[in-house]
Amino acid sequence: MFNFISTIFSSKNTREINKLKPIVAKINELERSLQSKKDDELQAMTKEWQSWLHRFLPLELPRKKMIDEADPGQIAAWAKTIQQRFDALRPDFPSLPKHVEATPAGLDAAKISFAAISPQFPKMRDKYLDKILPSAFAVVKNAARRLCGHSTNVCDQEMVWDMVHFDTQLMGGIALHRGYIAEMATGEGKTLVSTLPVYLNALTGQGVHMVTVNDYLARRDSQWMGFLYNFLGLTVGCIENQMPDAERKSQYLCDITYGTNSEFGFDYLRDNGIATSLDEQVQRGHYFALIDEIDSILIDEARTPLIISGPATSGDETQFAAVKPTVEQLYKKQTLLCNELVAEAQRLYESGDEKAAGRILFKVKLGQPRNRMFMRLMENPDLLLLVEKTENRFHRGASKKPLIDLKEELFFVVDRKRREAELMERGRQFLAPGDPAAFILPDINKKLAESPYPGETRQQQKVRVQQELAEAGASLHATNQMLKAYCLFEKDVDYVIRDEEVVIVDEHTGREMPGRRWSDGLHQAVTAKEGLKLEKDNLTYATITIQNYFRMYSKLAGMTGTAETEAAEFHDIYKLDVLPIPTHKPCCRVDLNALIFKTRYDKYVASIARIREIHAKGQPILVGTASVDASETLSRMMNRLHIPHVVLNAKNHMSEAEIVALAGQKGAVTISTNMAGRGTDIKLGEGVAELGGLFVLGTEHYESRRIDRQLRGRAARQGDPGVTQFFISLEDDLLRNFGDVRESSRMIEDSLDEPDSRRIPTSATVENAQRQIEQRNYSWRKHVLDFDDVMNTQREVLYSFRNEVLKTEHPEDIFFDLLRDMIPRQVAENIKNAEGDTDIDSLLGWMGATYSISLPQETSELEEKTQEEIADIIIGELTKSFHEQEQVLSPEYMDYSLRSLMLQMIDNNWQEHLSSMEELRDGVNLRAQGQKNPLTEYKTDAYVLFEQLMTDIRTGIIINALKATPALPSNWEDFLSLLEGSQEAGEEKPEQEAAEVSV
């Protein structure tokens, strides 16, 4: 069945590739005809296409207020600009006005005419791009040919251009333009492929975003490929970390902008959640994004929401330091307990009591699965099988009481698959002896039902109870997170220490992720565990997931060497299909069967022996490891045997490009975590091909098949020879946590029968384990996305409102719209008394307290009016009050003040809303115990919270706008001078970039 499905998809891919071949032939024919043209003739083609496409760009006109105040000469200049645009568009839109009047009314009419035809632009633009694609691609290829032999400066190094597009690269370029994910093998020149669709779409003038995995590649490619783009007349920019806003904005105004996914995402959040004026917004839209290593960005990093945050004003970071000593003692206590249990189990097993031994060993697995003595015993296949049988017996039973009783014999229980650590009663007693309620949060309703303190109002009692519960919850939360830090997070595996700070190591790429933090206090717990300085937790200002950010682009495409295994997720989440592109030359790589060993130590010894053997004949070796700790272990073993080598891991990733570039030289031995090779080819040195090419030795199968393929793909680029082989052990996390124990035991038994030629583990065992993990990871990512989709709808509404405040020419119009929307609702809510009867006095009291106004009508007159009429009267009085402020304050200041006030109300309430949504998301999963769908419950409650948010924002704007009577300088000019001075001084911004990792 699998072969049948594979055949169908293979046939589909073949058909798609065959459709591209005639286009490739046309491109090559056109390129040959261009070889006789001069440089300026070739460059003129870019300008010709731009002139046609730039007609569809937005009209850049000032606000109406500026137009009304402009002199006739300036108005005439704007009218001329519009007239030129209309003349260019008239062949396609003959109904456009033939003459634009040089008056404010004429400009307004022109704006309306342009807006009426704008919806047709995208379809016309796309049709034209498809039409000129062969010619545009031919121009890019011909330009690459012309540049051969010329040098350019790339990251302070002189590089000679020596690339011309192959036919398979042209195919990849067409696929990318059409919105595919182009899967191209390592070494096939994906960086050059990107120049084709990027150039074509950059002709539109809307800005193409070229997304890379790190700042170095963004800077390198913007300069390297920029050499080609600049020759053709396009502008190229690069977004880098800590770049000033003004420079950042200028980079976005280029035809092509390089940067990392996090930089693009953070700029979007700053533009829509932080910027206080249009000048502070740097991005100009989301037209076309081309993503390099798309699987790394849209799959591996998709569980990490992008978050802009700053120090929280509340929160006690000392909680973690306070609970650390007792949790550390608890962890040591369980270690000693498990050591004793392992010794007892070994004695029982040797005496023939297998059932009792199995129960004890399973208990150790629950309490400390990485206990060294336990892992040593699990090298015995019989004991490994015994633990599995015992585990199955406990889980298959109709009653869960035996399993619960077994867990209660421990201090805590660890589940590495789910990354959870749960305190048992024995552990709670150890942490808080004699206090059974220490780990139980009291019922808030019960606490509120208790009599308040003397003289305490109901509201004061509510605030006090909430504070008490928050303090109790903080201590409990800190204890749980500290336990996770000790049980689940290992130094030099999950994180490294850099400059007295905990730096997360990406589990997929092995790279450090500076500036990123585990969420929910976990980062502080790990920091406290390592005895480092603690800082306050962060308050979220703005957040978005990778998925929802990139789904904003009108056009999206990407390229990678490994995408087919995640094709279903790409299609489901991003509506992107994968198209494998043939290699330029046939692949000559030999993938040897994997070898399996009982222990990590045996595996490492065998790996070193193989490395010595290969190194002795001069063949270069790339050794892939899954963690920093493993790479350093192998390095120490090699040092003892005097094998010269280079280590590339998260501790020295800054040297990545240099190390990887030399990994193909004769006699080179390179140890790397799975981050090695990103963006840099391993080219074979002289005489290496005759030795068999690069030998890639993997010391562990990774959790994802893609990572395995990425490591293998480092060998045999562009038809070079190469060999790959994996060495694995039963102690590897993949097989231990997700493998089939029976199959693993059989493999070990077979290897014992033939110790000199260890049997090959069936590929199904490893692949099934990898599929389990991939499915689990996809479920996690989908879970994050499902919940963020709810937030995304809210985010779009709020950001739209916020941008309306920034862009509106008359902020008072928004204020009056809010009045007309909110006052009728508030009248309806406050005109009734406690018994539900109409009570004008109650309404008047509310008005005086809320808006500090009184109505000219008598109470008896108001009683005769409808609610709608009363609302109109109140709106009239509030409008009058607002206009009276305008008479006291200058219109310019009212405009500035009202706009600032609206932004402040939006931002402050949105930050509080984000905190409420985080609390809701954390707590809603508990409702599953009540047979309720957490996502459905989240959607329902989130809607209620959002309705309240918008009500609070609108009400806050109205109340504060009418009450605001700021002290002003003696004249407006002084105020402007003061304002300009504060802006030039560069006032400190409150935001701090961070991306929190959901765990």
Solvent accessible surface area in square Angstrom, and as a share of the most:
residue,aa,sasa,rsa
1,M,173,0.77
2,F,142,0.59
3,N,115,0.59
4,F,128,0.53
5,I,69,0.35
6,S,46,0.29
7,T,81,0.47
8,I,86,0.43
9,F,122,0.51
10,S,62,0.40
11,S,45,0.29
12,K,83,0.35
13,N,29,0.15
14,T,72,0.42
15,R,133,0.49
16,E,31,0.14
17,I,14,0.07
18,N,72,0.37
19,K,122,0.52
20,L,4,0.02
21,K,102,0.43
22,P,86,0.54
23,I,36,0.18
24,V,6,0.04
25,A,59,0.46
26,K,92,0.39
27,I,0,0.00
28,N,23,0.12
29,E,97,0.43
30,L,45,0.22
31,E,3,0.01
32,R,150,0.55
33,S,67,0.43
34,L,10,0.05
35,Q,85,0.38
36,S,103,0.66
37,K,77,0.32
38,K,144,0.61
39,D,67,0.35
40,D,90,0.47
41,E,79,0.35
42,L,0,0.00
43,Q,51,0.23
44,A,52,0.40
45,M,43,0.19
46,T,1,0.00
47,K,143,0.60
48,E,115,0.51
49,W,16,0.06
50,Q,26,0.11
51,S,73,0.47
52,W,72,0.25
53,L,0,0.00
54,H,59,0.26
55,R,16,0.06
56,F,6,0.03
57,L,37,0.18
58,P,85,0.54
59,L,34,0.17
60,E,152,0.68
61,L,37,0.18
62,P,27,0.17
63,R,75,0.28
64,K,75,0.32
65,K,72,0.30
66,M,114,0.51
67,I,2,0.01
68,D,74,0.38
69,E,136,0.61
70,A,25,0.19
71,D,87,0.45
72,P,110,0.69
73,G,51,0.49
74,Q,70,0.31
75,I,12,0.06
76,A,46,0.36
77,A,50,0.39
78,W,38,0.13
79,A,6,0.05
80,K,129,0.54
81,T,70,0.41
82,I,0,0.00
83,Q,35,0.16
84,Q,104,0.46
85,R,46,0.17
86,F,0,0.00
87,D,71,0.37
88,A,42,0.32
89,L,0,0.00
90,R,46,0.17
91,P,108,0.68
92,D,58,0.30
93,F,13,0.06
94,P,102,0.64
95,S,104,0.67
96,L,8,0.04
97,P,50,0.31
98,K,163,0.69
99,H,135,0.60
100,V,11,0.06
101,E,100,0.45
102,A,51,0.40
103,T,55,0.32
104,P,49,0.31
105,A,74,0.57
106,G,9,0.09
107,L,0,0.00
108,D,42,0.22
109,A,56,0.43
110,A,4,0.03
111,K,62,0.26
112,I,126,0.64
113,S,28,0.18
114,F,16,0.07
115,A,64,0.50
116,A,73,0.56
117,I,15,0.08
118,S,35,0.22
119,P,103,0.65
120,Q,94,0.42
121,F,7,0.03
122,P,69,0.43
123,K,166,0.70
124,M,47,0.21
125,R,15,0.06
126,D,58,0.30
127,K,155,0.66
128,Y,31,0.12
129,L,0,0.00
130,D,86,0.45
131,K,153,0.65
132,I,12,0.06
133,L,8,0.04
134,P,26,0.17
135,S,33,0.21
136,A,0,0.00
137,F,0,0.00
138,A,0,0.00
139,V,0,0.00
140,V,1,0.00
141,K,16,0.07
142,N,1,0.01
143,A,0,0.00
144,A,0,0.00
145,R,98,0.36
146,R,54,0.20
147,L,9,0.04
148,C,50,0.30
149,G,60,0.57
150,H,102,0.46
151,S,60,0.39
152,T,22,0.13
153,N,78,0.40
154,V,4,0.02
155,C,32,0.19
156,D,132,0.69
157,Q,123,0.55
158,E,119,0.54
159,M,60,0.27
160,V,92,0.53
161,W,2,0.01
162,D,111,0.57
163,M,39,0.17
164,V,38,0.22
165,H,4,0.02
166,F,69,0.29
167,D,67,0.35
168,T,16,0.09
169,Q,5,0.02
170,L,0,0.00
171,M,14,0.06
172,G,0,0.00
173,G,0,0.00
174,I,0,0.00
175,A,1,0.00
176,L,0,0.00
177,H,11,0.05
178,R,124,0.45
179,G,27,0.26
180,Y,41,0.15
181,I,0,0.00
182,A,0,0.00
183,E,15,0.07
184,M,1,0.00
185,A,44,0.34
186,T,27,0.16
187,G,8,0.07
188,E,5,0.02
189,G,26,0.25
190,K,28,0.12
191,T,30,0.18
192,L,5,0.03
193,V,0,0.00
194,S,2,0.01
195,T,0,0.00
196,L,0,0.00
197,P,0,0.00
198,V,0,0.00
199,Y,0,0.00
200,L,0,0.00
201,N,0,0.00
202,A,0,0.00
203,L,0,0.00
204,T,0,0.00
205,G,6,0.06
206,Q,45,0.20
207,G,5,0.05
208,V,0,0.00
209,H,8,0.04
210,M,5,0.02
211,V,0,0.00
212,T,0,0.00
213,V,21,0.12
214,N,32,0.17
215,D,47,0.24
216,Y,79,0.30
217,L,4,0.02
218,A,0,0.00
219,R,76,0.28
220,R,24,0.09
221,D,6,0.03
222,S,11,0.07
223,Q,70,0.31
224,W,44,0.16
225,M,1,0.00
226,G,2,0.02
227,F,45,0.19
228,L,0,0.00
229,Y,1,0.00
230,N,88,0.45
231,F,41,0.17
232,L,1,0.00
233,G,50,0.48
234,L,3,0.02
235,T,72,0.42
236,V,32,0.19
237,G,3,0.03
238,C,15,0.09
239,I,0,0.00
240,E,50,0.23
241,N,73,0.38
242,Q,153,0.68
243,M,26,0.12
244,P,87,0.54
245,D,52,0.27
246,A,82,0.64
247,E,81,0.36
248,R,8,0.03
249,K,62,0.26
250,S,51,0.33
251,Q,37,0.16
252,Y,2,0.01
253,L,112,0.56
254,C,22,0.13
255,D,18,0.10
256,I,0,0.00
257,T,1,0.00
258,Y,3,0.01
259,G,0,0.00
260,T,9,0.06
261,N,3,0.02
262,S,19,0.12
263,E,9,0.04
264,F,0,0.00
265,G,0,0.00
266,F,12,0.05
267,D,0,0.00
268,Y,18,0.07
269,L,0,0.00
270,R,35,0.13
271,D,8,0.04
272,N,17,0.09
273,G,8,0.08
274,I,28,0.14
275,A,5,0.04
276,T,78,0.45
277,S,43,0.28
278,L,66,0.33
279,D,118,0.61
280,E,65,0.29
281,Q,23,0.10
282,V,9,0.05
283,Q,24,0.11
284,R,95,0.35
285,G,34,0.33
286,H,37,0.17
287,Y,16,0.06
288,F,2,0.01
289,A,0,0.00
290,L,0,0.00
291,I,0,0.00
292,D,15,0.08
293,E,23,0.11
294,I,0,0.00
295,D,0,0.00
296,S,1,0.01
297,I,0,0.00
298,L,0,0.00
299,I,1,0.01
300,D,10,0.05
301,E,21,0.09
302,A,0,0.00
303,R,42,0.15
304,T,11,0.07
305,P,18,0.12
306,L,1,0.00
307,I,15,0.08
308,I,0,0.00
309,S,1,0.00
310,G,0,0.00
311,P,81,0.51
312,A,16,0.12
313,T,136,0.79
314,S,82,0.53
315,G,53,0.51
316,D,81,0.42
317,E,40,0.18
318,T,77,0.45
319,Q,39,0.17
320,F,13,0.05
321,A,53,0.41
322,A,72,0.56
323,V,18,0.11
324,K,44,0.19
325,P,66,0.41
326,T,56,0.32
327,V,1,0.00
328,E,53,0.24
329,Q,103,0.46
330,L,0,0.00
331,Y,64,0.24
332,K,119,0.50
333,K,94,0.40
334,Q,0,0.00
335,T,41,0.24
336,L,111,0.55
337,L,28,0.14
338,C,0,0.00
339,N,46,0.24
340,E,116,0.52
341,L,16,0.08
342,V,1,0.01
343,A,53,0.41
344,E,67,0.30
345,A,1,0.00
346,Q,77,0.34
347,R,140,0.51
348,L,27,0.13
349,Y,56,0.21
350,E,130,0.58
351,S,83,0.54
352,G,57,0.55
353,D,62,0.32
354,E,90,0.40
355,K,144,0.61
356,A,32,0.25
357,A,0,0.00
358,G,0,0.00
359,R,80,0.29
360,I,16,0.08
361,L,1,0.00
362,F,2,0.01
363,K,17,0.07
364,V,0,0.00
365,K,63,0.27
366,L,23,0.11
367,G,0,0.00
368,Q,16,0.07
369,P,18,0.11
370,R,65,0.24
371,N,7,0.04
372,R,210,0.77
373,M,81,0.36
374,F,6,0.02
375,M,21,0.09
376,R,145,0.53
377,L,22,0.11
378,M,16,0.07
379,E,21,0.10
380,N,59,0.30
381,P,13,0.08
382,D,77,0.40
383,L,8,0.04
384,L,25,0.12
385,L,44,0.22
386,L,22,0.11
387,V,6,0.03
388,E,32,0.14
389,K,96,0.41
390,T,2,0.01
391,E,44,0.20
392,N,50,0.26
393,R,102,0.37
394,F,23,0.10
395,H,88,0.39
396,R,178,0.65
397,G,32,0.31
398,A,115,0.89
399,S,64,0.41
400,K,105,0.44
401,K,129,0.55
402,P,70,0.44
403,L,14,0.07
404,I,93,0.47
405,D,59,0.30
406,L,0,0.00
407,K,50,0.21
408,E,63,0.28
409,E,58,0.26
410,L,0,0.00
411,F,10,0.04
412,F,1,0.00
413,V,12,0.07
414,V,12,0.07
415,D,42,0.22
416,R,45,0.17
417,K,84,0.35
418,R,157,0.57
419,R,74,0.27
420,E,88,0.40
421,A,13,0.10
422,E,99,0.44
423,L,12,0.06
424,M,11,0.05
425,E,74,0.33
426,R,105,0.38
427,G,0,0.00
428,R,72,0.26
429,Q,73,0.33
430,F,69,0.29
431,L,27,0.14
432,A,20,0.16
433,P,104,0.65
434,G,74,0.71
435,D,69,0.36
436,P,104,0.65
437,A,63,0.49
438,A,44,0.34
439,F,38,0.16
440,I,118,0.60
441,L,92,0.46
442,P,60,0.38
443,D,80,0.41
444,I,63,0.32
445,N,106,0.54
446,K,142,0.60
447,K,49,0.21
448,L,25,0.12
449,A,85,0.66
450,E,88,0.39
451,S,100,0.65
452,P,62,0.39
453,Y,125,0.48
454,P,136,0.86
455,G,83,0.80
456,E,32,0.14
457,T,75,0.44
458,R,156,0.57
459,Q,116,0.52
460,Q,100,0.45
461,Q,0,0.00
462,K,86,0.37
463,V,77,0.45
464,R,52,0.19
465,V,1,0.00
466,Q,83,0.37
467,Q,107,0.48
468,E,59,0.26
469,L,29,0.15
470,A,64,0.50
471,E,97,0.44
472,A,44,0.34
473,G,19,0.18
474,A,42,0.32
475,S,45,0.29
476,L,37,0.18
477,H,63,0.28
478,A,1,0.01
479,T,10,0.06
480,N,55,0.28
481,Q,10,0.05
482,M,0,0.00
483,L,1,0.01
484,K,42,0.18
485,A,0,0.00
486,Y,27,0.10
487,C,18,0.11
488,L,3,0.01
489,F,3,0.01
490,E,55,0.25
491,K,101,0.43
492,D,22,0.11
493,V,54,0.31
494,D,20,0.10
495,Y,0,0.00
496,V,1,0.00
497,I,51,0.26
498,R,84,0.31
499,D,125,0.65
500,E,128,0.57
501,E,104,0.47
502,V,10,0.06
503,V,13,0.07
504,I,5,0.03
505,V,12,0.07
506,D,13,0.07
507,E,103,0.46
508,H,21,0.10
509,T,8,0.04
510,G,6,0.05
511,R,24,0.09
512,E,16,0.07
513,M,26,0.12
514,P,96,0.61
515,G,55,0.53
516,R,36,0.13
517,R,36,0.13
518,W,14,0.05
519,S,30,0.19
520,D,77,0.40
521,G,5,0.05
522,L,3,0.01
523,H,15,0.06
524,Q,7,0.03
525,A,0,0.00
526,V,0,0.00
527,T,13,0.08
528,A,6,0.04
529,K,41,0.17
530,E,50,0.23
531,G,57,0.55
532,L,27,0.14
533,K,175,0.74
534,L,33,0.17
535,E,107,0.48
536,K,89,0.38
537,D,52,0.27
538,N,25,0.13
539,L,53,0.26
540,T,11,0.06
541,Y,24,0.09
542,A,0,0.00
543,T,22,0.13
544,I,1,0.00
545,T,2,0.01
546,I,1,0.01
547,Q,3,0.01
548,N,3,0.02
549,Y,0,0.00
550,F,1,0.00
551,R,96,0.35
552,M,62,0.28
553,Y,14,0.05
554,S,89,0.57
555,K,39,0.17
556,L,19,0.10
557,A,0,0.00
558,G,0,0.00
559,M,1,0.00
560,T,1,0.00
561,G,18,0.17
562,T,5,0.03
563,A,0,0.00
564,E,79,0.36
565,T,41,0.24
566,E,13,0.06
567,A,38,0.29
568,A,75,0.58
569,E,9,0.04
570,F,0,0.00
571,H,88,0.39
572,D,74,0.38
573,I,8,0.04
574,Y,14,0.05
575,K,150,0.64
576,L,8,0.04
577,D,64,0.33
578,V,20,0.12
579,L,4,0.02
580,P,33,0.21
581,I,11,0.06
582,P,60,0.38
583,T,49,0.29
584,H,70,0.31
585,K,99,0.42
586,P,110,0.69
587,C,76,0.46
588,C,69,0.41
589,R,75,0.27
590,V,80,0.46
591,D,70,0.36
592,L,61,0.30
593,N,91,0.47
594,A,15,0.11
595,L,43,0.21
596,I,0,0.00
597,F,4,0.02
598,K,66,0.28
599,T,5,0.03
600,R,47,0.17
601,Y,140,0.53
602,D,50,0.26
603,K,1,0.00
604,Y,20,0.07
605,V,67,0.39
606,A,23,0.18
607,S,0,0.00
608,I,6,0.03
609,A,57,0.45
610,R,57,0.21
611,I,0,0.00
612,R,126,0.46
613,E,113,0.51
614,I,6,0.03
615,H,44,0.20
616,A,87,0.68
617,K,111,0.47
618,G,12,0.11
619,Q,5,0.02
620,P,0,0.00
621,I,0,0.00
622,L,1,0.01
623,V,0,0.00
624,G,0,0.00
625,T,0,0.00
626,A,41,0.32
627,S,19,0.12
628,V,1,0.01
629,D,69,0.36
630,A,11,0.09
631,S,0,0.00
632,E,45,0.20
633,T,31,0.18
634,L,0,0.00
635,S,14,0.09
636,R,127,0.46
637,M,22,0.10
638,M,0,0.00
639,N,86,0.44
640,R,166,0.60
641,L,74,0.37
642,H,161,0.72
643,I,10,0.05
644,P,89,0.56
645,H,37,0.17
646,V,74,0.42
647,V,31,0.18
648,L,0,0.00
649,N,4,0.02
650,A,0,0.00
651,K,80,0.34
652,N,55,0.28
653,H,42,0.19
654,M,169,0.76
655,S,46,0.30
656,E,14,0.06
657,A,24,0.19
658,E,120,0.54
659,I,20,0.10
660,V,1,0.01
661,A,44,0.34
662,L,105,0.52
663,A,1,0.00
664,G,0,0.00
665,Q,74,0.33
666,K,124,0.53
667,G,22,0.21
668,A,23,0.18
669,V,4,0.03
670,T,4,0.02
671,I,0,0.00
672,S,0,0.00
673,T,3,0.02
674,N,17,0.09
675,M,0,0.00
676,A,14,0.11
677,G,2,0.02
678,R,17,0.06
679,G,29,0.28
680,T,18,0.10
681,D,49,0.25
682,I,4,0.02
683,K,117,0.50
684,L,40,0.20
685,G,12,0.12
686,E,166,0.74
687,G,33,0.31
688,V,0,0.00
689,A,47,0.37
690,E,145,0.65
691,L,48,0.24
692,G,24,0.23
693,G,0,0.00
694,L,2,0.01
695,F,7,0.03
696,V,2,0.01
697,L,0,0.00
698,G,0,0.00
699,T,2,0.01
700,E,21,0.09
701,H,18,0.08
702,Y,9,0.04
703,E,62,0.28
704,S,7,0.04
705,R,40,0.15
706,R,4,0.01
707,I,4,0.02
708,D,6,0.03
709,R,82,0.30
710,Q,32,0.14
711,L,12,0.06
712,R,54,0.20
713,G,12,0.12
714,R,23,0.08
715,A,1,0.01
716,A,12,0.09
717,R,40,0.14
718,Q,32,0.14
719,G,21,0.20
720,D,34,0.18
721,P,42,0.26
722,G,2,0.02
723,V,27,0.16
724,T,1,0.01
725,Q,12,0.05
726,F,2,0.01
727,F,4,0.02
728,I,3,0.01
729,S,0,0.00
730,L,13,0.06
731,E,22,0.10
732,D,2,0.01
733,D,45,0.23
734,L,5,0.03
735,L,8,0.04
736,R,41,0.15
737,N,33,0.17
738,F,24,0.10
739,G,18,0.18
740,D,73,0.38
741,V,26,0.15
742,R,131,0.48
743,E,37,0.16
744,S,3,0.02
745,S,5,0.03
746,R,94,0.34
747,M,1,0.01
748,I,0,0.00
749,E,79,0.36
750,D,28,0.14
751,S,8,0.05
752,L,98,0.49
753,D,112,0.58
754,E,79,0.36
755,P,77,0.48
756,D,143,0.74
757,S,68,0.44
758,R,88,0.32
759,R,113,0.41
760,I,82,0.42
761,P,9,0.05
762,T,60,0.35
763,S,82,0.53
764,A,56,0.44
765,T,9,0.05
766,V,9,0.05
767,E,68,0.30
768,N,82,0.42
769,A,0,0.00
770,Q,3,0.01
771,R,100,0.36
772,Q,91,0.40
773,I,1,0.00
774,E,18,0.08
775,Q,107,0.48
776,R,51,0.19
777,N,11,0.05
778,Y,46,0.17
779,S,54,0.35
780,W,72,0.25
781,R,10,0.04
782,K,70,0.30
783,H,84,0.37
784,V,27,0.16
785,L,4,0.02
786,D,36,0.19
787,F,7,0.03
788,D,16,0.08
789,D,51,0.26
790,V,21,0.12
791,M,6,0.03
792,N,24,0.13
793,T,85,0.49
794,Q,9,0.04
795,R,1,0.00
796,E,94,0.42
797,V,70,0.40
798,L,1,0.01
799,Y,7,0.03
800,S,70,0.45
801,F,26,0.11
802,R,1,0.00
803,N,27,0.14
804,E,90,0.40
805,V,0,0.00
806,L,2,0.01
807,K,116,0.49
808,T,26,0.15
809,E,42,0.19
810,H,54,0.24
811,P,0,0.00
812,E,42,0.19
813,D,73,0.38
814,I,11,0.06
815,F,0,0.00
816,F,28,0.11
817,D,76,0.39
818,L,13,0.06
819,L,0,0.00
820,R,137,0.50
821,D,51,0.26
822,M,3,0.01
823,I,0,0.00
824,P,57,0.36
825,R,105,0.38
826,Q,14,0.06
827,V,1,0.00
828,A,47,0.37
829,E,129,0.58
830,N,38,0.19
831,I,3,0.02
832,K,86,0.36
833,N,48,0.25
834,A,106,0.82
835,E,135,0.61
836,G,45,0.43
837,D,84,0.44
838,T,84,0.49
839,D,41,0.21
840,I,6,0.03
841,D,94,0.49
842,S,45,0.29
843,L,0,0.00
844,L,51,0.25
845,G,46,0.44
846,W,47,0.17
847,M,1,0.00
848,G,34,0.33
849,A,81,0.63
850,T,22,0.13
851,Y,6,0.02
852,S,82,0.53
853,I,30,0.15
854,S,92,0.59
855,L,19,0.10
856,P,96,0.60
857,Q,50,0.22
858,E,114,0.51
859,T,45,0.26
860,S,70,0.45
861,E,83,0.37
862,L,0,0.00
863,E,107,0.48
864,E,151,0.68
865,K,74,0.32
866,T,73,0.43
867,Q,66,0.29
868,E,121,0.54
869,E,83,0.37
870,I,1,0.01
871,A,2,0.02
872,D,94,0.49
873,I,31,0.16
874,I,0,0.00
875,I,27,0.14
876,G,40,0.38
877,E,39,0.18
878,L,0,0.00
879,T,34,0.20
880,K,119,0.50
881,S,27,0.17
882,F,2,0.01
883,H,78,0.35
884,E,92,0.41
885,Q,22,0.10
886,E,43,0.19
887,Q,153,0.68
888,V,125,0.72
889,L,18,0.09
890,S,33,0.21
891,P,89,0.56
892,E,92,0.41
893,Y,18,0.07
894,M,15,0.07
895,D,24,0.12
896,Y,89,0.34
897,S,25,0.16
898,L,7,0.03
899,R,28,0.10
900,S,46,0.30
901,L,25,0.12
902,M,0,0.00
903,L,8,0.04
904,Q,100,0.44
905,M,29,0.13
906,I,0,0.00
907,D,26,0.14
908,N,65,0.33
909,N,27,0.14
910,W,6,0.02
911,Q,37,0.17
912,E,119,0.53
913,H,9,0.04
914,L,4,0.02
915,S,35,0.23
916,S,42,0.27
917,M,2,0.01
918,E,65,0.29
919,E,126,0.56
920,L,22,0.11
921,R,84,0.31
922,D,92,0.48
923,G,33,0.32
924,V,0,0.00
925,N,69,0.36
926,L,123,0.61
927,R,78,0.29
928,A,51,0.39
929,Q,149,0.66
930,G,48,0.46
931,Q,168,0.75
932,K,111,0.47
933,N,88,0.45
934,P,31,0.20
935,L,43,0.22
936,T,74,0.43
937,E,39,0.17
938,Y,0,0.00
939,K,103,0.43
940,T,79,0.46
941,D,37,0.19
942,A,0,0.00
943,Y,141,0.54
944,V,93,0.53
945,L,58,0.29
946,F,22,0.09
947,E,83,0.37
948,Q,98,0.43
949,L,9,0.04
950,M,14,0.06
951,T,44,0.25
952,D,57,0.29
953,I,0,0.00
954,R,57,0.21
955,T,27,0.16
956,G,12,0.12
957,I,0,0.00
958,I,0,0.00
959,I,39,0.20
960,N,56,0.29
961,A,6,0.05
962,L,17,0.09
963,K,100,0.42
964,A,36,0.28
965,T,114,0.66
966,P,49,0.31
967,A,106,0.82
968,L,66,0.33
969,P,44,0.28
970,S,109,0.70
971,N,68,0.35
972,W,55,0.19
973,E,115,0.52
974,D,66,0.34
975,F,26,0.11
976,L,65,0.32
977,S,70,0.45
978,L,121,0.60
979,L,41,0.20
980,E,93,0.42
981,G,36,0.35
982,S,33,0.21
983,Q,122,0.54
984,E,150,0.67
985,A,84,0.65
986,G,57,0.54
987,E,121,0.54
988,E,167,0.75
989,K,99,0.42
990,P,94,0.59
991,E,31,0.14
992,Q,80,0.36
993,E,54,0.24
994,A,2,0.02
995,A,1,0.01
996,E,22,0.10
997,V,22,0.13
998,S,34,0.22
999,V,73,0.42
